[in-house]
């Protein structure tokens, strides 16, 4: 077990199954084979690798511990900080160009705001699900997810099932965040006009709301992460 605990400190994506198997030196008894089997990727691919199955049911259940959802949320939050900073820098360049009246050339760069919001919504989803599992451990058992919301992406529904109260701004973030998880990352438009939103707008003021909610959800899981009394402002500050 000591070897396992040491390995957990260095866990990363794609290694969870191997971590449990190697750290505890388990045998083949009780292993679950994924129906898709091995992938068709080349051996020693420069891209990476993926494997399915080969780990015990209890290891899957343990890998769904809030600890791991928090780790993923922290990865996403770091990218949110970088994406928002890139957007702020772009805005400053536009302002500088405008103020120079053509003296400073304008170089167009793809906006990072909507994709940053997508990552923010996904970070909140991970923290909401960590809180859900904390209060309803039966959501993950026997190598499967159980319940109506643990495997879905409706942030308001997950918050309600986890008994988390949201203020109006946080509720709006979760509603827009649910839409962004569907439309910003995987699809540009819907399969047909009846399900495709006519327009989704993200405002920069959403990010201080995100940061407040992120810290509050994290502090429920990790009390030492709670903001200190009198903490000054947020890192993700809206322009106006």
N, C-alpha and C positions, 0 to 999 in steps of 0.2 A: 504493500500500500504506500510506503514511503516513496518508492520509485514513481508511482502514479502521481502523487501529490507534487513531486518535483517537476514532472513532465507537464502538469496542468499549467504551470507558470509560463511555459513557453508554447502553449497550444496556438495553432494558427489554422486558417481555413484549409480544408482538404486533408487534415491530419487526424481528425477526431477518431475515426474508426481504427486506424493504425495505432493511435495512442493507447486506446483501451486494450487492444489486443496485445501489444508488445509490453506495455507497462505491467500487466498482470500475468503475462505468459499463459494465457488461457489455451485450452485445447479446442477441439472441434465441437464438443458437446454443446447443444443449445444455440448454435450459430444460425443466423438467418441469411439465406441466400436470396439476393435480389432477383426478381423474375427476368430482368433485362440482362443479367449476367455481366460479363466483361464488356468494356467499350471496344471500339475498333481503332482507337488511336494507336499510332506507331509506338513501338517500344522506345523508351528514353526520348520521348518527344521533347523538343525545345520549348513547346507550349506549356507543358505540365502533364498531369495525369489525373485520372479519376477512377475510382473503384467503388463497387456497390456490394453491400452484404458483407458477410464474414465477421460480423461483430454480434455479441449476444444482445438479447432484448433489453437486459438491464442496463447495458452500456448506452443504448439509444435513449432510454428513459433518463439516465443520468446526464446525457449530453444536452437534454432540454432543461436542465437546471437554470434558474434565473441568472446565475453567474455567467453563462455563455451568451444569453440574450443581452446582458449588459455589455459584455465585451464587443459584440457586434454593433450595438448602439454607439459605443465610444468610437469605433472605427468610422462609422457613418458621420458622427458629429465632427470628427476631425476634418472630413472632406467637406462638410457644410461650412466650417470656418474658412477653409481654403477657397471654396467656390464663392462665398459671399465677399471675401476680400478681393478676389479677382473682379467681381462685378463692381465693387466700390472703386477699384483702380480704373476700370474702364470708364465709369462715370466721370471721374476726375480728369481723365484724358479728354473726354468730350467737352467738358467745361473749359479746360485749358485751350483747346482748339477754338472754341467759340469766342473766348475772351481775346484771343490773339488776332481775331478777324482775318484768318487765313494764314497768319504767320507760322503757326504750328500745323503741320499736315495732319489730317485725320486718317487713321488707319482703322478700318472696320474690323471688329472682332466679334465672333459669335457670343451672344449674351449667355451668361451662366446662371441667371436668376431662377428660371423655371427648373432647370436640372438640380440646382442647389436646394430648391424647395422640395423636389422629389426625394432627395436624399434625407432632408430634414423630416419629411413625413415618414420615411422608412425607419429612421432612428426612433421616432416616437412610437411607431408600431412595435418595434422590438422592446421598448421599455414598457409599453402597455401589456404586451404578452408576458413579459417577465413578472409584472405585477399580478397578472391573471393567474399564472402558474403558482405564484407565492400563496395566493389565497384559495386556489382551487387546484391542488396538486393532481387531482384525478383527470385533469385535462391531458396529461401525458402518462400513459401506462400501457404495459404489454406491447411496447414497440410501436405504438400508434398515437396519433392525436385524437382526442375525444372532445365533443362539444360543438356547438354551432359556430363559434367564432375564432377558435385558436388557429385554424388553418385558413382563415379568410383575412380580408384586409380592410374591413369597415372599422375605422378607428373609433367612431362613436359607440358602436355596438360592443367593441372589445372593452372600452372604458366602462360602459354600463355593467357588463358582466363581471368586471373586476372591482365594481363598487367604487369607482373613481369619479368624484364630482368635478365637473369642468365649469369654469366661468364662461360667459358668452363669447369672449375672444378666443378662448381655448377650444370651445365647441366649434366655432367657425373654422379655426385652424384644422381641426380633425375632419370636418366635413370636406373642406377644400383638399386636405391631405389625402383623403380617401380617393378623391377624383384624380389627384396627381399620381398616385401609385398606379392607377389604371392607365392613364393617358400619357404621362410625361416620359415614362421609361421604356415602354414596350410598343405602344401604338401611337401613331400620329393622328389617326382618325379611326372611327369605329367601323365595324363590319357592315353597318348600314346606317342610314340617316336617322333612324329612330333612336339609336343608342349613342350616336356621336354627339358630344356637347358642341353647341354652336360657338362658345367661347369660354375660355378659362383664363382669368386674370390673377396674377400674383403681384402683390404690392410689397415693397421692401419693409413696411411696418409689420409684416407677418413674422419677421425673423426675431425681433425682441420677444414677441409672444411665444415663438417656438423655444427660445432659450429659457424663458421662465418655466414653461411646461416641462422641458427636458430636465431641468434641475430639480423640479418638484417631484417628477416621477422617479428620478434617480435617487433622491433622498429617501423615498419610501422603501427602497431596496437596500440602500447603503446610507444609513443615517449620517455618517461622517461627511458625506458629500453635500449635505444641506448648506445653502448659502449662509454665511455668517451675518449676524445682525448688523445692519448699517452698510452692507456691501454696496459698493458704488457702481451703479449702472450695469450695462450688459456689454459684451464684446460685439454683438450683432446690432449695431445702432442704425436705425432708419435714417434716411437722408433728411426727412422733414417730419 
